[in-house]
Amino acid sequence: MNPATTVLRTGWTRGRIELRQSFTNGADLFSHFLWPGLMVATMFFIRDLPFGSSGLLLGMLALPSILGMNAATGMISMSQQLTADREDGTLLRAKATPHGMPAYLIGKVISVSGSLLADLVIFLVPAMLLVEGLRIGPGSWPTLAWTLALGLVATLPLGAVLGSVFTSARAQGLIQLPFLAVIGISGIFYPITALPEWLQWIAQTFPIYWMGLGMRSALLPDSATAIEIGQSWRHLETVGVLGAWAVLGLLLAPVVLRRMARGESGSTMTARRERALQRVG
């Protein structure tokens, strides 16, 4: 059998198994509903709040932005899972099998993407019932699809890079605060035009803002562009910035992952485990 076909088939099988396990495990199932549930609760409290004198409701503006933010969290999930697999020896076992690392990465992309899509649906269905004024129709789905697809390509490789850099699950906490800070300035819960201009420029360098903007362009009426930067959905800029992040991630991820895999051995894994036990002790 062609090696590429073997890798794809093995990765697909691995991803489906991990995805099925995540929806049959109680702890994982709880986490699938916890974050979307919190976001739905947020939508309930802000759904009728007006945004200034624009005539637009804050809940209507926030819903698609939260979709974009949730899609971007795939980067964190990828990073955390790769680091955890590195700690418990899963990566070492994958390295020891023929074509194991490529199959592992394909499987991880499938499982993380599948879980993310399920979480988005869990949030979107009840949120749409709470929020009025959305533009949902045949024209919405293509824009949602390409924004989500390009956003995942822009963020998942970066998650793999971060998961390769951080050697322990505890170190993953270093990612959370910067990620939350970027969310705070990316116009997720409040339009970005309400922020100082210098913060707007910083936010526009990260994928989260553009993923939220793409989602807003799909689900909001054209009148909502009045509160956007440049009073436009800026589709070309969205494709350009997300595409640039995708290229950067796809170039960096293979190099960093190969370097990390070369450094993995039974002795390094044992040393990490002993250091973790010493910290606990």
C-alpha positions in Angstrom: 0.0 0.0 0.0 1.2 3.5 -0.8 2.8 5.0 2.4 0.8 8.2 2.1 -2.4 6.2 1.9 -1.3 4.3 5.0 -0.6 7.5 6.9 -3.9 9.0 6.0 -5.9 5.9 6.8 -4.1 5.4 10.1 -4.5 9.1 11.0 -8.2 9.0 10.1 -8.8 5.9 12.2 -6.9 7.4 15.2 -8.8 10.7 15.0 -12.2 8.9 14.8 -11.3 6.8 17.9 -10.2 9.8 19.9 -13.3 11.8 18.9 -15.6 8.9 19.9 -13.8 8.6 23.2 -14.2 12.3 23.9 -18.0 11.9 23.6 -18.2 8.8 25.7 -16.0 9.9 28.6 -17.9 11.7 31.3 -15.2 14.3 32.1 -14.6 15.1 28.4 -18.4 15.2 27.8 -18.8 17.7 30.7 -16.0 19.9 29.2 -17.8 19.9 25.8 -20.9 21.4 27.4 -19.3 23.6 30.0 -17.7 26.3 27.9 -20.5 26.5 25.3 -23.0 26.6 28.3 -21.1 29.5 29.9 -21.2 31.4 26.6 -24.9 30.8 26.1 -25.4 32.1 29.6 -23.4 35.2 28.7 -25.6 35.7 25.6 -28.7 35.5 27.8 -27.6 38.4 29.9 -26.4 40.7 27.1 -28.9 39.8 24.4 -31.1 42.9 24.8 -28.4 45.4 25.7 -28.1 48.2 23.1 -24.7 49.3 21.7 -24.7 53.0 22.0 -27.0 54.8 19.6 -26.3 52.4 16.7 -29.7 50.7 17.1 -27.9 47.3 17.2 -28.1 44.9 20.1 -24.9 43.8 21.9 -26.1 40.2 21.9 -26.5 40.2 18.1 -23.0 41.6 17.7 -21.4 39.2 20.2 -22.8 35.9 19.0 -20.8 35.5 15.8 -17.7 37.0 17.5 -18.0 34.3 20.2 -18.2 31.7 17.4 -14.9 33.0 16.0 -13.3 33.0 19.5 -14.4 29.4 20.2 -12.9 28.3 16.8 -9.6 29.9 17.8 -9.5 27.9 21.0 -8.6 24.9 18.9 -5.1 26.3 19.1 -5.1 25.9 22.9 -6.7 22.4 22.7 -4.1 21.2 20.2 -1.2 22.6 22.3 -2.5 21.1 25.6 -3.2 17.7 24.1 0.2 17.5 22.4 1.9 18.4 25.6 -0.1 15.8 27.6 0.7 13.1 25.0 4.3 14.1 25.2 4.3 13.7 29.0 2.5 10.3 29.1 4.6 8.7 26.4 2.0 8.7 23.6 4.3 10.7 21.3 7.2 8.4 22.1 5.2 5.4 21.1 4.0 7.1 17.9 7.7 7.9 17.1 8.6 4.3 17.4 6.1 3.0 14.8 6.5 3.4 11.0 4.9 6.7 9.8 3.7 7.1 13.4 4.3 10.9 13.8 2.5 12.0 10.6 -0.4 9.6 11.4 -0.5 11.0 15.0 -0.7 14.6 13.8 -3.4 13.8 11.2 -5.4 12.0 13.9 -5.0 14.9 16.3 -6.1 17.5 13.7 -9.2 15.3 13.1 -10.1 14.9 16.8 -9.5 18.5 17.7 -11.4 19.8 14.7 -14.3 17.4 15.2 -14.5 18.3 18.9 -14.4 22.0 18.0 -17.2 21.7 15.5 -19.4 19.9 18.0 -18.7 22.6 20.6 -19.7 25.3 18.1 -22.9 23.6 17.3 -23.7 23.1 21.0 -23.3 26.9 21.4 -24.9 28.1 18.2 -28.2 26.3 18.3 -29.5 27.6 21.7 -27.8 31.0 21.2 -29.7 31.6 17.9 -32.9 31.0 19.8 -32.0 33.7 22.3 -30.7 36.4 19.9 -32.8 38.3 17.4 -31.7 40.2 14.3 -29.3 37.7 12.9 -29.1 37.2 9.1 -29.2 33.4 8.7 -29.8 31.9 5.3 -28.2 30.1 2.4 -25.7 33.0 1.9 -24.5 32.7 5.5 -23.1 29.1 5.4 -20.4 29.5 2.7 -18.9 32.5 4.5 -19.1 30.6 7.8 -17.4 27.6 6.2 -14.5 29.4 4.6 -13.8 31.5 7.7 -13.9 28.4 9.9 -11.7 26.4 7.6 -9.1 29.1 7.1 -9.2 30.0 10.8 -8.4 26.3 11.7 -5.6 26.2 9.2 -4.2 29.4 10.7 -4.5 28.3 14.4 -4.1 24.5 14.7 -0.5 24.4 13.4 0.4 27.2 15.9 -1.1 25.0 18.6 1.2 22.2 17.5 4.1 24.6 17.7 3.2 25.7 21.2 2.6 22.1 22.3 6.1 21.2 21.1 7.7 24.2 22.9 6.1 23.6 26.3 7.4 20.4 27.9 4.8 20.1 30.8 1.1 20.6 31.3 1.8 23.1 34.0 3.7 25.3 31.6 0.5 25.5 29.5 -0.8 28.0 32.0 1.7 30.5 30.5 -0.4 30.5 27.3 -3.8 31.1 29.0 -3.2 34.7 30.2 -1.9 36.1 26.9 -4.7 34.3 25.0 -7.3 35.8 27.3 -5.7 39.3 26.9 -5.9 38.9 23.1 -9.6 37.9 23.4 -10.2 41.0 25.5 -9.0 43.4 22.8 -10.3 41.5 19.7 -13.9 42.9 19.7 -15.5 39.6 20.9 -17.8 40.8 23.7 -17.8 44.5 22.7 -17.1 46.1 19.3 -13.4 46.8 18.7 -14.1 50.4 17.5 -14.8 51.3 21.1 -11.1 50.6 22.0 -8.2 53.1 21.6 -6.8 53.0 18.1 -3.4 51.6 19.2 -5.2 48.6 20.8 -7.2 48.1 17.6 -3.9 47.8 15.6 -2.5 45.2 18.1 -5.7 43.2 17.9 -5.6 43.1 14.1 -2.3 41.3 14.1 -3.8 38.2 15.7 -6.2 35.6 14.1 -8.9 35.9 16.7 -10.1 39.3 15.6 -10.3 38.3 11.9 -12.1 35.0 12.7 -14.7 37.0 14.6 -15.0 39.5 11.8 -15.5 36.8 9.2 -18.3 35.2 11.4 -19.9 38.6 11.8 -19.9 39.2 8.1 -21.8 35.9 7.7 -24.4 36.3 10.3 -25.0 40.1 10.7 -27.0 42.4 8.4 -24.9 44.8 6.3 -26.0 47.7 8.5 -23.7 46.3 11.2 -20.6 47.4 9.2 -21.3 50.9 10.6 -19.4 49.9 13.8 -16.6 48.0 12.1 -13.2 49.4 11.2 -13.5 51.0 7.8 -17.2 50.3 7.9 -16.6 47.2 5.8 -16.4 43.4 6.4 -12.9 43.5 4.8 -13.0 39.9 3.4 -9.8 40.3 1.4 -8.0 41.5 4.5 -9.4 38.6 6.5 -8.2 36.1 3.9 -4.8 37.8 3.8 -4.2 37.9 7.6 -5.5 34.4 8.3 -3.6 33.1 5.2 -0.4 34.7 6.5 -0.8 33.0 9.9 -1.6 29.7 8.1 1.6 29.9 6.0 3.6 30.8 9.1 2.2 27.9 11.1 2.5 25.3 8.3 6.2 26.3 7.8 7.1 26.3 11.5 5.1 23.3 12.7 6.9 20.5 10.7 10.3 21.9 11.7 9.5 22.3 15.4 7.7 18.9 15.6 10.6 17.1 13.9 13.1 18.7 16.3 10.9 17.8 19.3 10.4 14.2 18.1 14.2 13.7 17.7 14.6 14.8 21.4 12.0 12.4 22.7 13.3 9.2 24.4 12.5 7.0 27.3 15.1 8.7 29.4 13.8 12.2 28.8 10.3 11.1 29.5 11.4 9.4 32.8 13.3 12.5 33.8 10.2 14.7 33.2 8.1 12.3 35.2 10.5 12.4 38.1 10.6 16.2 38.1 6.8 16.2 38.2 6.7 13.8 41.1 9.2 15.9 43.0 7.0 19.0 42.5 4.0 17.1 43.8 6.0 15.8 46.7 
